[in-house]
Amino acid sequence: MAGEPGSGESLRRVAVASFIGTAIEFYDFYIYGTAAALVLNQAFFPTLNPVNATLASFSTYAVAFAARPLGSVLFGHFGDRVGRKSVLVVSLLLMGLSTACVGLLPGYGTWGVWAPLLLLVLRFLQGIGLGGEWGGAALLAVEHAPRRRRGLYAAFPQLGPSVGFFAATGVFWLLSSVLDDAAFRSWGWRVPFLLSFLLVGVGLFVRLKISETPVFAKVLDAREASKVPAVEVLRRHPRELLLGAGGMIIAYGLFYTATTYCLSYATAGLGISRNTMLGLSLVACLFLAAGTWLAATRSDGAGRRKLILAGSALAVVWGLVLFPLLDTGEPVLIALGVGGALFCMGVVYGPMGAYLPELFGTRVRYSGASLAYNLGGVLGGAVAPLVATRLQSAYGSASVGWYVSAMAVVSLLCVLALPETRERDLV
């Protein structure tokens, strides 16, 4: 029947639900990064000098990455025991509401030290929510899809970050265009956060219409669900977990270096206007979407591992090119540098939507894929803006490029130690 799992109608609904959910949640996550690069240092840390205020702002940004593995354990536990669908609804609510509350939070000038402390709490809750989002969305697509089309259907949740980032950057660009600097810093930056109230409603409407995945439904019917999935992952799949996390490092490292850090570096260090950099980021985001879709859809034929290795190898080279292009101060070359970095990231990231879930069995797939994905985020995403800020301050921008290349080498070696998975059955 058309509405059954695996049918054309059901697969289209699942693809839309997984895409919209990740787009909304990553929009929530990315608006914080943009705000951290542009305004949170002054709104919440005005008593610090510029470098330390930027580091403090990026530190609150990093808190969510530390929380994401905890979210993976929490939501993975229930996702592997109760089901993928219900857990995804809860993660969307937690992420969306904590994001919207940032837009309501008074600054340091009103609440003093309580303002940055509450900002940390809300950012931590964001991380918990997103820690459960990606794994569930990827599994929703992969476990519904036919075996030889898993890469194609996994491309839809993988496009969520591209669209979420484009929307987040676009909203900030629009506000920056129509508001003067004082209005933007006073209240304009809050608008993207408050929009999350509306987006949560849209996401819930879509996600409540989908069914449980047929692969996991069989596990429930056979009463074979894992009692403590995270422990089972650590005991039976430590190699896949650690190497999978290592493979994700460069995807995160490229993204947060090329977006959050480069936005801060170009506006504060190179004197590029905020509006120009946001516009260039919008252009660069198209490179990310192209790389993601190209690699994810081709992975069904060429293999996940081969494309991830190609993206990692290209990133080794591009890390050395990125900052020389930025340092020219020429908008076209800046767009090329950031866009090239995001294309490399997309080539790695696209196939990961199917690759990480395929590394783990159905009993622990939510926990295993989520933990690998989010541990990679701690190593590659949380520390990248912090390390880049310190390296640039001490050794110049070239050192940041070497750091990006080093992350790419680590990911390359980790994926070399893992097998190809596209022919595996999901059991």
HELIX and SHEET records of a PDB file:
HELIX    1   1 GLY A    8  LEU A   38  1                                  31    
HELIX    2   2 LEU A   40  PHE A   44  1                                   5    
HELIX    3   3 PRO A   50  ARG A   81  1                                  32    
HELIX    4   4 ARG A   84  VAL A  102  1                                  19    
HELIX    5   5 TYR A  108  TRP A  111  1                                   4    
HELIX    6   6 TRP A  114  VAL A  142  1                                  29    
HELIX    7   7 ARG A  147  ARG A  149  5                                   3    
HELIX    8   8 ARG A  150  VAL A  178  1                                  29    
HELIX    9   9 ASP A  181  SER A  186  1                                   6    
HELIX   10  10 GLY A  188  ARG A  190  5                                   3    
HELIX   11  11 VAL A  191  LEU A  194  1                                   4    
HELIX   12  12 SER A  196  ARG A  207  1                                  12    
HELIX   13  13 PRO A  214  ASP A  221  1                                   8    
HELIX   14  14 PRO A  229  ARG A  236  1                                   8    
HELIX   15  15 PRO A  238  TYR A  256  1                                  19    
HELIX   16  16 THR A  257  TYR A  261  3                                   5    
HELIX   17  17 CYS A  262  SER A  264  1                                   3    
HELIX   18  18 TYR A  265  GLY A  269  3                                   5    
HELIX   19  19 ARG A  274  ALA A  302  1                                  29    
HELIX   20  20 ARG A  304  ASP A  327  1                                  24    
HELIX   21  21 PRO A  331  GLU A  358  1                                  28    
HELIX   22  22 THR A  362  VAL A  364  5                                   3    
HELIX   23  23 ARG A  365  GLY A  377  1                                  13    
HELIX   24  24 VAL A  378  ALA A  382  3                                   5    
HELIX   25  25 ALA A  384  TYR A  395  1                                  12    
HELIX   26  26 SER A  397  LEU A  416  1                                  20    
END                                                                             
